[in-house]
Amino acid sequence: MHVKAQPGLALVLWQDCQIDKFKNQKKDPSKWFTAVAPIRPITEIQDGLEAVREGKRRAFFHLPAWDELGIPEGFVDLRYVWPVSQSILSSRVATLSTTARLALYDRLFAFLTRE
């Protein structure tokens, strides 16, 4: 199956050290992959908007607006975690805080295991 996606915001699910290890091991760059999930605008949610904001929708991880960077309120759609070549990634726009990263790990675990 092939997917044609337009460039946009995505959350890289691997930590820097997992990405950098390929470079440090001098592996072929064409074989470097990472996992990403798309960041969608919150306006795509028609029903259950408050449930997304409160963390009650297992497949969605809420992201508040980041006005300084011009990033509107949105959500990470964990239903679409894809492996992508690291070569298509652009520079980092932002980094989750430690608290947000731990909350994301919790949400991802719950989503994948149906906990």
Residue pairs with C-beta under 8 A, 6 or more apart in sequence:
3 82
5 38
8 38
8 39
9 38
9 39
9 71
9 74
9 93
10 36
10 37
10 38
10 39
11 36
11 37
11 38
11 39
11 61
11 76
11 96
11 104
12 19
12 34
12 35
12 36
12 89
13 34
13 35
13 36
13 37
13 81
13 108
14 34
14 35
18 34
19 32
19 34
19 86
22 29
22 31
22 32
22 86
23 29
23 32
29 86
29 87
30 85
30 87
32 85
32 86
32 87
33 83
33 84
33 85
33 86
34 83
34 84
34 86
34 89
35 81
35 82
35 83
35 84
36 81
36 82
36 84
36 89
37 76
37 77
37 78
37 80
37 81
37 82
38 76
38 77
38 80
39 63
39 74
39 75
39 76
39 77
40 74
40 75
40 76
40 77
41 72
41 73
41 74
42 49
42 52
42 62
42 72
42 73
42 74
42 75
45 52
45 60
45 75
48 56
48 57
51 57
52 60
52 62
52 75
53 62
55 61
55 62
55 103
55 107
58 78
58 107
58 110
58 111
58 114
59 77
59 78
59 79
59 111
60 75
60 76
60 77
60 78
61 75
61 76
61 78
61 103
61 104
61 107
61 108
62 73
62 75
63 71
63 73
63 74
63 75
63 76
64 73
65 71
65 72
65 73
66 94
69 93
69 94
71 93
71 94
76 104
78 107
78 108
78 111
96 104
109 115
